[in-house]
Amino acid sequence: MKMVMVQNSLRGMKLYNRYDYLCELCQGKKVLHLGATAAPGTKDVIESGIFLHSILMDICQEVVGMDINLEMINWLKETYDISNIKYGNVENYDDYPQEEFDLIIAGEILEHLSNPGKALDCLSAIAKPTTQLIITVPNAYSFKGFVRALAQHELIHGDHTLHHSPHTLKALLARHGFSVDSCFGFVNGGTTALALVTNVFLRYYPQLAEGIGVICSPISI
């Protein structure tokens, strides 16, 4: 079989702070937040003041969380009185809340799954024609990753099974019922001199950002 190469234009990509941009998109909407506990780093993000689910609770019309880490769901309920995160596996349709949502966030989820296509099929099934899906994933071509590779090592979450490029993410979504409206690069912040210099560089080359995100819609049949 002859390999067909695809040239995917990255022009027009913008760079955002991940948390700020997600909050901007979710403001005043009814949101389903997948991976809501942010486990296993829950306590760290809470101490840093960037626990996304808690922030969404303050700015959304309504937010419902879903996560597979039952221990952390219970801990958040007992410690912080956060009771709107339900247990569920994103690859199991029956675990999803049967409600209509304006927006679904799947932040840093796909790279952990054994079958991301199955999860996207579930999302396609529950999404209404007007529902937007926001997905963020680590970038296979990040500048940081390239520098680490030159040093002959990689720094990666031990539970990750894949990284995406903008094209592979779009291709996967298209196979499972979604079209991409826009693609962006993101950074998670940082105040060190190196982080600030890197972010200036990435303003000009967002395709090399630490992570990539897409805003997508269900494909009309």
N, C-alpha and C positions, 0 to 999 in steps of 0.2 A: 504494500500500500504506500502510495506517495504521500509524504508529509506536506500538508498545506500550512504555510506560515501566515500568520495574521499580524499586521502592523496596527497596533492599537494606539490611537492618539491620546496623549495625556495632557494636551493643551487645555487650559481652562480649569485645571484642578486648583483648588485653594487649600490653604493650610489653616487649621483651627485648633484651639485648645479643646480637647475632647469633651471635657465636662461642661464648659461654657456653651459649646455649640449644641450638645444634646439638650441642655436645659432650655436653650432658646427655641429649639424645635418642639419641645414638649409643653411649653408654657400654655396653660389653660385647656389642655386636652385630656381626653380619657386614654390612659396609656396602660398597655400590658408590658411589664418589665421582666424579661427573661434573664435568669442568672442573677436575681435581685440581691442575694446575700453577699456577692463579691468574694465568696470563699475561694481559697483558704486565707485570703488577705484581709478579711473583714475588719478585724480589730485595728490593723494598720491604717486602713482608709478612714475609719471612724476617728482615730486619733489625729489624722491629718486634716480632718474636716472636709473630706471629699467623698463621703459615702453617698453615692449617687441616688440610691433609693430613698434615703432620708430627704435629700434635696428635692427630689421629684414630688414627695408627699406635700411639700410646701407650695409648689408652683403649679401642679397639675390640677385639673378639675377633679380627676380621680386617677389613682394608680393602683394596679393589682400586680403583685409580684409573683414569680414562680421560680422555684429552684429545687434541685435534687438533693441538696445538703440539709437533711432534716434536723441534724444536730444544731446547725447554725440558725435555721429558721426558729427553732425553739429558744435558742440563746438570745436572739434578737427580741423575741416576744417577751421573755422573762426579764431581760436587762434594760431594754429601751421601749417596751410596750409597743413594738412594731408588730401588728397582728394581721397585716394585709399581704403577707407572703405565703402562698400555698405550696405544698409539696407537689412536685411533678417532674416528669422526664420529658424533655422537649421532643424526643423521638417517639412519644406515645400520644396519639391524638386524644385518647380518652382522658388524659390528665389535664388538658387545657380547659380553662373556664369558658363556658358557652355564653359569652357576652359579645357585644359589639364594641370594638375599640377604634379610636381615631388613629392610633399610632402604636406600633409594636417595636420595642427595642430589643435587639439581640446583640448585646455588646460583649465582645470577647467570648463568644460561645462556640462558634463553628469549629474553631481550631482544637477544641477539646473532645469533639464527638467522634464516635466510631462510624456513624452514618449521617453526615450532615444533610445529604439529600433527603433522607427520611424526615428530618426535622423541618426542612423547607416545605416538603409536601404537607405536613401538618399545618404549617403557617398559611400556606396557600388555601387550605381547606377552611380555616377559621376566618380568614381575612374577607372583609367586605370590599366591594369595588372601590370604595373611597378610602380604605385603610392604607396608611403608609407603613412600610417596614424600613427600619434603620438597622443596618448591620455594621459593626466595626470588627476588624481582625488585624493581627500583626501583618506587617508588610514584608513580603518575601525579599524585596529589593531595598530594604531600609539602609540608609547611610551607616547607621551604627552597626548593623549586621555585616556590612561589607568590610568595615574597619576591623571588626572582630575576626572575620574570616582571614584577612591578611595576617593577623596575629595567630592564625591556625587554631582558633577555637570559636565556639558559639556559646552565647548566653541565652538560654531558652527555658521556658517553663517546662518542668518535667512531665507534665500531663498533655502537652501539645502534640497533635498528630499531623498537622500540616500548617503551612503558611500560604497566603494567597498574594497574587498580583491583581491589579485592577481588572485585567482581562479574565483571569481564571475565576474571579469572584462573579463577574458579570455572566460568564458562560454557565457556571453552576446555577445561578439564579434563574437564567433563561430556561434551563432544563426542567426547572421545578415551579414554573408558573409566575415568575416575576420579571418585570422590565426595570432597568436602572434609569432613574431620572437624573441623578447627579452623583459624582464621585469626588471625594475629598481626602486630603491627608490630614493627620492629626498628631499632635504631641500631647503628652500628659502633664506638661508644665516643667518646673524646675527653675531654681533661682541661682544656680552656680554660674560662674563666668563661662564655663564650657557649654552649659545648657543654653545660655543666652546667645552665644556665638553660633552654636549649631542651629538654633531656631531662626536666626537671621538668614543663614545659608538656605534653610529649608523653605523660607518664604519664596525664594526664587526657584527651588526645585522640590516642590511638595510631593512629587512622585517618589522621592527618597525618604519620606517621613517614616517615623517609627511605626505608624499604623495607617491603615486606609479604611475608609467608610463609604457606604453607599446609602442613598435614599431611593427606595424603589416602590413600585406599585404592582398590584396583581394584574396579570395579563388577561384582558377581556377575551372570553371565548365566543 
